[in-house]
Amino acid sequence: MERSPLSHHPIPPGRTQFDHAIRNKRKRNRLLLLIILAVMAAILWKSILTSDHPFQDNEITPAPPITELHPIVYAKQTELIAEAKKAGINILITDGFRSTEEQNVIYARGRTEEGPIVTQVQGGHSYHNYGLAIDFALRTTKGKVVWDMKYDGNGNGKSDWMEVVEIAKRLGFTWGGDWDNFPDYPHLQMDFGYSIRELRKGLRPPAE
């Protein structure tokens, strides 16, 4: 069976040139797209390499362990002692930084161990555990350490204890005696606006 002569139409001369132009245009478009993608990849890679916070598989660097008072709290503690002495009052810092283990030992008093209850919080839930709190007591003229809030050792008719609290507040401390739920009269702290929850997550107040 012979093919029909209709199946052998000659291709118009202009058609070949048109198809060739289309192919060339597609090639140019693909090449341009590849160039754009390469440039974008280079820019992205450069930004990753120069970033101050490169990706680290979502790892969070743990905060370094705390072993002492915060520098500002320590400096203010020193000022407190000096200011109180100028007023004729000798104070003793009975507690400063306290480890989580020490906090748990104190928490056990009056609960699983003998003695009165002296704290309402377990380890990791006290500002002492982050070096942001101190406790104080008074030293009498005879050298005795007392927690007597009515004691007037400088003889000015005022409570030495409350004079110390007034000085401490002026220096930026907050006083545990102002707490409604469980007043802690020897307690002074500087939290810098950080909650215990934030501190437990590893956030820390600046050292300056």
C-alpha positions in Angstrom: 0.0 0.0 0.0 1.5 3.3 -1.0 1.4 6.3 1.2 -0.8 9.1 0.2 1.0 12.0 -1.5 -0.6 14.2 1.2 1.7 12.8 3.8 4.8 14.3 2.1 4.0 18.0 2.4 7.2 20.0 2.3 8.1 22.1 5.5 7.8 25.8 4.7 11.3 27.5 4.9 10.2 30.0 7.6 9.0 27.2 9.9 12.4 25.8 10.5 13.9 29.1 11.5 10.9 29.8 13.8 11.4 26.4 15.6 15.1 27.1 15.9 14.5 30.5 17.5 12.0 29.0 20.0 14.5 26.4 21.1 17.2 29.0 21.5 14.9 31.1 23.6 14.1 28.2 25.9 17.8 27.5 26.3 18.5 31.1 27.2 15.6 31.1 29.7 16.9 27.9 31.4 20.4 29.3 31.5 19.2 32.6 33.0 17.2 30.6 35.6 20.2 28.6 36.6 22.3 31.7 36.9 19.7 33.4 39.2 19.5 30.2 41.4 23.3 30.1 41.7 23.5 33.7 42.7 20.7 33.3 45.3 22.4 30.1 46.7 25.7 32.0 47.0 24.1 34.9 48.8 22.3 32.6 51.2 25.4 30.6 52.0 27.4 33.8 52.6 24.8 35.0 55.1 24.9 31.7 57.0 28.7 31.8 57.2 28.8 35.4 58.4 25.9 35.2 60.8 26.5 35.9 64.5 24.2 33.1 65.4 24.7 30.2 62.9 22.4 27.2 63.1 23.4 24.7 65.7 20.8 22.0 65.4 18.6 24.0 67.7 21.0 23.4 70.6 20.8 25.9 73.5 24.1 26.6 75.3 23.4 26.0 79.0 24.0 28.9 81.4 27.3 28.5 83.4 26.8 27.4 87.0 26.4 30.1 89.6 28.8 29.9 92.6 28.8 33.3 94.1 26.8 36.6 94.5 26.1 38.6 91.4 28.7 41.4 91.1 26.2 44.2 91.5 24.6 42.5 94.5 28.0 42.0 96.1 28.9 45.7 95.6 25.6 46.8 97.0 26.0 44.5 100.0 29.4 46.2 100.7 27.7 49.6 100.5 25.0 48.4 102.8 27.5 47.4 105.5 29.4 50.7 105.2 26.2 52.8 105.2 24.8 51.0 108.3 28.1 51.4 110.1 28.0 55.2 109.5 24.6 55.1 111.2 26.2 53.3 114.2 24.8 49.9 113.2 26.9 46.8 112.8 25.3 44.1 110.6 26.3 40.6 109.7 25.6 39.0 106.3 24.4 35.6 107.4 23.7 34.2 103.9 24.4 35.1 100.3 24.7 32.7 97.4 23.1 29.3 98.3 23.3 26.2 96.1 20.3 24.2 95.1 21.4 21.4 97.4 21.7 23.8 100.3 18.3 25.2 99.6 16.8 21.7 99.6 18.4 21.0 103.0 16.9 24.2 104.4 13.5 23.3 102.9 13.5 20.0 104.6 13.6 21.6 108.1 10.2 21.4 109.7 9.1 18.9 107.1 11.2 15.8 106.8 13.8 17.0 109.2 13.6 18.5 112.7 13.5 22.2 113.2 11.2 25.2 112.3 10.2 25.9 108.8 12.4 28.7 107.5 11.7 28.7 103.7 8.7 28.0 101.5 10.7 27.2 98.3 12.8 24.2 97.2 16.1 24.3 95.4 16.1 26.4 92.2 13.2 28.5 93.3 15.0 31.0 95.6 16.9 34.1 94.5 19.7 32.9 96.8 20.3 30.1 94.3 21.1 32.7 91.6 23.3 34.9 93.7 20.7 37.7 93.8 19.8 37.7 97.5 21.4 38.1 101.0 20.2 37.6 104.6 21.4 39.8 107.4 21.4 40.0 111.2 22.4 42.7 113.7 25.5 42.6 115.9 25.1 44.1 119.3 27.6 46.4 121.0 28.7 43.3 122.9 29.3 41.4 119.7 26.2 39.2 120.0 24.4 38.3 116.8 20.6 39.0 117.1 17.5 39.1 114.9 15.7 41.5 117.2 13.7 43.9 115.1 13.2 46.2 118.1 16.9 46.5 119.0 18.2 50.1 119.1 21.9 49.8 119.5 22.8 53.3 118.3 20.3 54.8 120.8 18.5 57.1 118.3 15.0 55.9 119.3 14.6 53.9 116.0 14.7 50.2 115.3 18.2 49.4 114.0 16.6 46.6 111.9 14.3 49.0 110.0 17.1 51.5 109.6 19.0 48.8 107.7 16.0 48.0 105.7 15.6 51.6 104.7 19.2 51.9 103.6 18.9 48.6 101.7 15.8 49.8 99.8 17.6 53.0 98.9 20.4 50.9 97.4 18.0 49.0 95.2 17.2 45.9 97.4 13.7 44.7 97.9 12.8 43.4 101.4 11.3 40.0 102.2 9.5 41.6 105.1 7.1 43.2 102.6 5.9 39.9 101.4 2.3 39.1 102.3 2.2 35.3 102.1 5.4 34.5 104.0 7.4 37.5 105.3 11.1 36.9 105.4 12.5 39.7 107.6 16.2 39.1 107.2 15.9 38.7 103.4 17.1 41.3 100.9 17.2 40.7 97.1 17.9 42.4 93.8 16.0 40.5 91.0 16.7 43.0 88.2 13.2 42.3 86.9 13.8 38.6 86.3 11.3 36.1 87.6 12.3 32.7 89.1 10.8 31.1 86.0 13.1 33.1 83.7 16.2 32.3 85.8 15.4 28.6 85.8 15.3 28.8 82.0 18.9 30.1 82.0 18.3 33.8 81.6 20.7 35.9 83.7 20.8 39.7 84.6 23.8 41.6 83.1 26.9 41.8 85.3 27.2 45.6 84.7 
